[in-house]
């Protein structure tokens, strides 16, 4: 099975599939903001509106976290991840961390 074939869903049940629970699975990443983005964000903060550089940073971090979640599920012998959730936090003024987590399952 390829990593891209690991089914990831936010639901508890997958219609038409029974499964056994393997265990918790996580995908983590921490991204740093660069100085140029910080300067642009500072100006945007003054005038208001979306800070696209930060949106892109968090979107990339989310994608990396899901990719790592899938790889960790594959390493556990799972076919899928149910009840997937995200959590994010600022570690400092310059760093954001994103965690994707859920329950690794093996379809019967």
N, C-alpha and C positions, 0 to 999 in steps of 0.2 A: 504494500500500500504506500502511496505517496503522501507526503505531508499535506498537499493541497486537497486530498480526498477525505481528510478528517472533517466530519460534519460538526459544525459549531452552531449551536442554537441557544437562544435565551429561554426557551421553554423547557419544562420538565419532561414532557412526553413528546415522542417523535411518532406521529401517526404511522401505523403499520409496522412498527418496530418494537420488539421487546429487547431489553438489555440487562446486563449485569453491571453493577457499579464496580469500578476499579479503584477509584479514589480521587482525592483532590488534585487539581492540576492548575498550574500558574504559568503566566508569561509576563515578564517584567522588563521594563526599560526605563532608563533615566536619560533625559535629553537636556543639554545646556542651551541657553539662549545666547546668541552672539551679540556683540556690542552694537553692530549696525542695526540689528532688529530692535535692540533696546532704545536706541535713539529715535528710530521711526515710531516705535510704540509710545514713547514719551510725547511726541508731537500729536499723535492720534488721540492720546489720553486727554490732551488739552481741548481738542475740538470735538471729540466724541466719535463714535462709529466703531465698526469692526476693525480689529487689529489683525489683518490677514496673515502677517508673519507668524503670530502666535497660533492662529488657527491652523496654519500649515504645519507648525511644529507639533501640535497636539494630534493632528490627523496622522502624521508620520509616526509618532510615538504609539498611537493606537494600533496602526497596521503592524508595527514591529512586535508589539505585545501579543497580538493575535497570532502572528507567525510563530513566535516562541511558544505560545500555548499549544498550537497544533504540533510542533516538534516534540514538546514534552509529552503530550498525549500519545503520539506515535511511539516514542521511546518506552512508554508504559504498556504498549500493546493494545491501545484503545482504538476504536473505530470512530468515536465521536466524543463531543463534549456537550453536556446539557447544562442548563441553568447558568450559562456564561454571563458574567457581569464585568464591569469596568470599575476601577477606582483610580483616582488621580490626586496628586498633591504637589504642592510646591515644597521642595526640600530647602530651597533658599531663594533669594531674589532672582537667581540666575538659572535654577534647575527645576525641572518638572519630572515627576515620575508617574508612569502609567502602569497599572497592573490589570491584566485580563485573567479572570479565574473562573473555575467551574468544576464540574464533576466529570471525570473521564469515565467512559462507558465502553463496553464490548457488546455489540449487537449479537443476538442469538439467531 
